[in-house]
Amino acid sequence: MPLICMEPGQEIPPHGGHSVGIFYVKEGKGVFTLDNKKIDMEKDMIIIAPEGSSRGMKCLERMVVLAISVG
């Protein structure tokens, strides 16, 4: 279970996921890209990315995100 820590302006470009991704925003704000759809990220939010979907994120305010891969 990786803990993703990002500073404002940092990003993980959209990429294909080979498993279900569960992302829990522990702190901060950002924008999550899920198959070309933009989702605002904020504290205590959970985002589920289906297997095979494209996913990425951009940090707007110092972020800590717990990432879990299933499958």
TADA-V529679 format. One record per backbone hydrogen bond with DSSP energy under -0.5 kcal/mol. CO is the residue of the C=O (numbers start at 0). NH is the residue of the N-H. E is the energy in kcal/mol with one decimal. If there is no record, write none. Layout:
{{CO:NH:E} {CO:NH:E}}
//
This chain:
{{1:3:-0.6} {1:66:-2.7} {2:4:-0.6} {3:64:-2.9} {5:62:-2.2} {6:9:-2.3} {9:58:-2.9} {10:12:-0.6} {11:56:-1.7} {14:54:-2.6} {16:51:-2.3} {19:69:-2.7} {20:48:-3.4} {21:23:-0.5} {21:67:-2.7} {22:24:-0.6} {22:46:-2.5} {23:25:-0.9} {23:65:-2.7} {24:43:-3.1} {26:63:-2.2} {27:42:-0.5} {28:59:-2.6} {28:60:-2.3} {29:40:-3.4} {30:57:-2.4} {31:33:-0.6} {31:38:-2.8} {32:55:-1.5} {33:36:-1.7} {36:33:-2.8} {38:31:-3.3} {40:29:-1.6} {41:44:-1.6} {44:24:-2.7} {46:22:-2.8} {46:48:-0.5} {47:49:-0.6} {48:20:-2.8} {49:52:-2.1} {52:16:-1.7} {53:34:-2.2} {54:14:-1.9} {55:32:-2.8} {56:11:-3.1} {57:30:-2.5} {58:8:-2.6} {60:28:-1.5} {62:5:-2.4} {63:25:-2.2} {63:26:-1.6} {64:3:-3.6} {64:66:-0.5} {65:23:-2.7} {67:21:-2.9} {69:19:-2.2}}
//
